[in-house]
């Protein structure tokens, strides 16, 4: 996760989205606490717990889960029995658009950093949602997709300042999210009202 400072000033937005249907390749994601509730990306799928006993009883499966390399066929077993994911409420797998590599994603920071040799990354967690309908929209101002695995350039930060002048900072998540940081809830609401809402920036979800 990369983080950069923006200037203070007027105000601009985020966006809220529809609920994600569990188990399906998704829409756009909104997370509350430990719950990945929503998301718009064909690159993400929810991994359900399994009741399979193919790795033996739970205690044996937990040991094996720490030794096995992840594959498409054992994702459910690793998600269920690996100590780094077993107690996490919702876990998904995302295929990074830029590289094609898969990563585990969750909103729970207690998850491990790697499971089955695959990286685990966080998605932003926030329970604040707009209670009104906002009809203004901020278009994606980037000509090319942002690479979430590198720091923002000065040009990209300047573009964000222009698009979201009320934001105090920004966090870029490898899980394909841009989180805009505002000084208060009131400033967020003023931003939505004055400038509208935005869904993507550099093809990353704005949160």
Protein Blocks (a to p, Z undefined) as FASTA:
>chain_A
ZZddddedddddddddddddehiacdddddehjacfbdcdfkbccddddfbfklopfklm
mmmmmmpccdfklmmmmmmmmmklmmgfbdcddddfklopacdddfbfkbcfbeghiacd
dddddfbdcfbdcfbdcddfbfbdcdfkbccdfklmmmmmmmmmmbgbdcddfklpacdd
dfbfklmmmmmmmnopcfbeghiacZZ
